[in-house]
Amino acid sequence: MSLRGLWWLLALVAFLTLIVVITADFPALQHWFSFHTGTTTTHPNPVYYNFWSGFGSDLGEATLITTVGLGVYTGVRKANCHTKGCWRIGHHPLEGTPYHLCAHHHPDVPEGGANLAQILEHGRRAKARAASPSEKEVPAAP
C-alpha cells in the first residue's frame, strides 16, 4: 500500500472513530440515531421490532443488490477481453490458448478493420489448416 493510501485509510478510521465517539457521548444524537434506525422501543412493540420493520429490512435488499452486482461483474469479466485492464468484449479466441481477445488486442485483427479480401484469405488459410493431416494421425495400412 502506498503512503498516500495509508494516509487516506488513517483519515477514514479517524473520521469513523470520531462519529462513534460523538454518537456515544451526546444523548441527543443517541436518541436521533436510535429513532432513525428503529431501535427505540414503543410500548406495544417488542425491542428491535421497529429495527426489523424499518432500517433492518433494508439489509436483505442491500444483500440482493450486492449479489446481483457481483454476478454481473463476474459475467462481464468472463466475456470481456483477457488483456489486463481492458473492458472490451473478447469476441476473438487466440489460437492455442484459452484466451479471448478484443479486436484491439488480437494480433490477427487488422488495425482499421478487415476488408472482404482479408476476411476471405483468413478463411481460406483456416480451411487449409483444417484440411491438412496433422502429424499425430497415422495413415491407415492398405
C-alpha positions in Angstrom: 0.0 0.0 0.0 1.4 3.4 -0.9 1.9 6.1 1.7 -0.9 8.2 0.2 -3.3 5.2 0.5 -2.2 4.7 4.1 -3.0 8.3 4.9 -6.5 8.0 3.4 -7.1 4.8 5.4 -5.9 6.5 8.6 -8.1 9.5 7.9 -11.2 7.3 7.3 -10.6 5.3 10.5 -10.1 8.6 12.5 -13.4 10.0 11.0 -15.4 6.9 11.8 -13.9 6.9 15.3 -15.0 10.5 15.8 -18.5 9.7 14.6 -18.8 6.8 17.1 -17.4 8.9 20.0 -19.8 11.8 19.2 -22.8 9.5 18.9 -21.9 7.6 22.1 -21.3 10.8 24.1 -24.3 13.0 23.2 -27.7 11.8 24.3 -29.5 13.9 21.7 -27.5 12.1 18.9 -28.1 8.8 20.6 -31.9 9.4 20.5 -31.8 10.6 16.9 -29.7 7.5 15.9 -31.9 5.0 17.7 -35.1 6.6 16.4 -34.0 6.6 12.8 -32.6 3.1 12.9 -35.7 1.8 14.7 -34.1 0.6 17.8 -36.2 2.7 20.2 -39.0 0.8 21.9 -42.6 1.9 21.7 -44.9 0.5 24.3 -46.9 -2.1 22.3 -43.9 -3.3 20.2 -41.1 -5.5 21.5 -37.5 -4.4 21.4 -36.0 -4.2 17.9 -39.3 -4.7 16.2 -39.0 -1.2 14.7 -35.5 -2.0 13.6 -36.5 -5.1 11.6 -39.6 -3.4 10.3 -37.7 -0.4 9.0 -33.9 0.0 8.8 -33.1 -3.7 9.2 -35.3 -4.8 6.4 -33.0 -2.9 4.0 -30.2 -5.3 4.9 -31.8 -8.0 2.7 -32.2 -5.6 -0.2 -28.6 -4.5 0.1 -27.5 -8.1 0.1 -29.6 -8.8 -3.0 -28.3 -5.7 -4.9 -24.7 -6.6 -3.9 -25.2 -10.2 -5.1 -26.6 -9.2 -8.5 -23.9 -6.6 -8.9 -21.2 -9.2 -8.3 -22.9 -11.6 -10.7 -23.0 -9.0 -13.4 -19.3 -8.2 -12.8 -18.4 -11.9 -13.0 -20.3 -12.3 -16.2 -18.7 -9.2 -17.8 -15.2 -10.4 -16.6 -15.7 -13.8 -18.2 -16.9 -12.3 -21.5 -14.5 -9.4 -21.8 -11.0 -9.2 -23.3 -8.5 -11.1 -21.2 -5.9 -8.4 -21.6 -5.4 -6.8 -18.1 -7.4 -3.6 -17.7 -9.3 -4.0 -21.0 -13.1 -3.9 -20.7 -13.9 -4.6 -24.3 -15.8 -7.7 -25.2 -13.5 -10.5 -26.3 -15.0 -12.0 -29.5 -11.8 -13.4 -30.9 -10.2 -16.6 -29.4 -6.4 -16.7 -29.6 -5.4 -20.0 -31.2 -3.6 -22.4 -28.8 -4.6 -20.6 -25.7 -7.8 -20.3 -23.6 -7.9 -16.5 -24.0 -10.4 -14.4 -25.8 -9.3 -11.0 -27.0 -11.0 -7.9 -28.4 -10.3 -6.7 -31.9 -7.9 -4.1 -30.5 -5.6 -6.6 -28.8 -5.9 -9.7 -31.1 -2.8 -10.0 -33.4 -4.8 -11.3 -36.4 -7.4 -8.5 -36.5 -6.2 -5.6 -38.7 -5.9 -2.1 -37.2 -8.6 -0.3 -39.2 -10.9 -3.4 -39.5 -10.8 -6.1 -42.1 -11.9 -5.7 -45.7 -13.6 -8.6 -47.7 -10.3 -9.8 -49.3 -8.6 -10.1 -45.9 -11.6 -12.0 -44.4 -11.7 -14.4 -47.3 -7.9 -15.0 -47.2 -8.1 -15.7 -43.5 -11.0 -18.1 -44.0 -9.0 -19.9 -46.8 -6.0 -20.3 -44.5 -8.2 -21.7 -41.7 -9.8 -24.2 -44.1 -6.4 -25.3 -45.4 -5.1 -25.8 -41.9 -8.2 -27.9 -41.0 -7.9 -30.0 -44.2 -4.2 -30.8 -43.8 -3.5 -34.0 -41.9 -1.9 -33.5 -38.5 1.4 -35.1 -37.6 -0.3 -37.1 -34.8 -2.5 -39.1 -37.3 -1.0 -42.3 -38.6 -2.2 -43.3 -42.1 -4.2 -46.5 -42.3 -2.3 -49.5 -43.6 -3.6 -50.8 -47.0 
